[in-house]
């Protein structure tokens, strides 16, 4: 019996990956995060940039358990959690106008942006 196997195409040694701008957006509230991502995408679309995303990343959840009373009643406790929502946007081969427009973007407070050139 002969089995056919597929071989993965090899990448050429001389091929250079196109530069891309990787934007990682984080916020505590998902509604504000989605509005900020939409604003970033609209800005990039205005300058005809190719966009990949937004890709939702896993929500980071931090939890704490605290005694309600400071001295007695160990069985009475409160539990708190903080959720950090994240999105990832890639802009393929950005031109200087796109980068300038994104740096001048005015986003709401509580939204953290990390921009990396990959």
C-alpha positions as a printed Julia matrix, in Angstrom:
118×3 Matrix{Float64}:
   0.0    0.0    0.0
   1.37   3.33  -0.99
   0.4    6.33   1.1
   0.64   9.83  -0.18
   2.02  12.35   2.25
   1.86  16.07   1.86
   5.04  17.99   2.29
   4.89  21.46   3.74
   6.22  24.12   1.37
   9.64  25.33   2.45
  10.23  29.0    3.06
  12.88  30.55   0.92
  16.01  31.65   2.72
  16.02  35.01   0.94
  12.37  35.82   1.66
  11.89  38.72   4.05
   8.73  38.89   6.12
   6.76  42.07   5.58
   6.78  44.42   8.57
   3.64  44.63  10.62
   2.42  46.78  13.45
   1.09  44.66  16.33
  -1.34  46.53  18.57
  -2.4   44.95  21.85
  -5.31  46.66  23.59
  -6.31  45.97  27.21
  -9.17  47.28  29.36
 -11.3   46.36  32.35
 -14.61  46.97  30.55
 -15.27  45.12  27.3
 -17.63  47.77  25.89
 -15.01  50.51  26.12
 -12.44  48.09  24.7
 -14.62  47.28  21.68
 -15.24  50.99  21.0
 -11.5   51.68  21.17
 -10.72  48.79  18.81
 -13.35  50.08  16.38
 -11.78  53.53  16.51
  -8.32  52.07  15.78
  -9.67  50.02  12.87
 -11.55  53.0   11.39
  -8.37  55.07  11.55
  -6.35  52.35   9.81
  -9.07  51.83   7.16
  -9.08  55.55   6.41
  -5.48  55.19   5.16
  -6.18  51.93   3.27
  -4.08  49.73   5.55
  -4.55  45.97   5.54
  -5.84  44.87   8.96
  -5.87  41.44  10.58
  -8.13  41.22  13.59
  -9.31  42.14  16.1
  -8.41  38.82  17.69
  -9.9   38.33  21.17
  -7.27  37.08  23.58
  -8.12  35.15  26.76
  -9.57  37.25  29.57
  -7.21  37.52  32.5
  -9.06  37.03  35.8
  -7.54  37.99  39.14
  -9.4   36.81  42.26
  -9.08  37.71  45.96
 -10.77  36.34  49.06
 -10.93  38.66  52.07
 -12.29  38.19  55.59
 -15.35  40.39  56.17
 -14.48  40.93  59.8
 -11.07  41.9   61.03
 -11.12  39.84  64.23
 -13.76  37.15  64.4
 -15.95  35.08  62.04
 -13.39  33.33  59.87
 -16.26  31.66  57.98
 -17.61  34.99  56.72
 -15.63  36.06  53.66
 -15.98  38.24  50.58
 -14.68  37.34  47.16
 -13.6   39.88  44.56
 -12.41  39.51  41.0
 -10.95  41.78  38.38
 -11.28  40.92  34.68
  -8.86  42.26  32.08
 -10.15  41.94  28.51
  -7.62  41.93  25.65
  -7.67  42.28  21.87
  -4.92  41.97  19.25
  -4.81  43.88  15.95
  -2.16  43.48  13.23
  -1.65  46.14  10.57
   0.31  44.73   7.65
   3.07  46.9    6.11
   1.96  50.2    7.65
   2.91  53.45   5.97
   4.09  56.49   8.0
   0.69  58.2    7.72
  -1.04  55.29   9.48
   1.54  55.27  12.27
   1.2   59.03  12.76
  -2.61  58.83  12.82
  -2.53  56.03  15.39
  -0.15  57.93  17.68
  -2.44  60.99  17.6
  -5.51  58.89  18.42
  -7.45  60.0   21.5
  -8.77  56.92  23.35
 -10.83  56.78  26.56
  -9.16  56.41  29.94
  -8.82  52.87  31.22
  -7.61  51.53  27.85
  -3.97  50.45  27.64
  -2.27  50.12  24.28
   1.0   48.32  23.48
   2.34  48.93  19.97
   5.14  46.79  18.57
   6.78  46.6   15.16
   7.19  42.9   14.31
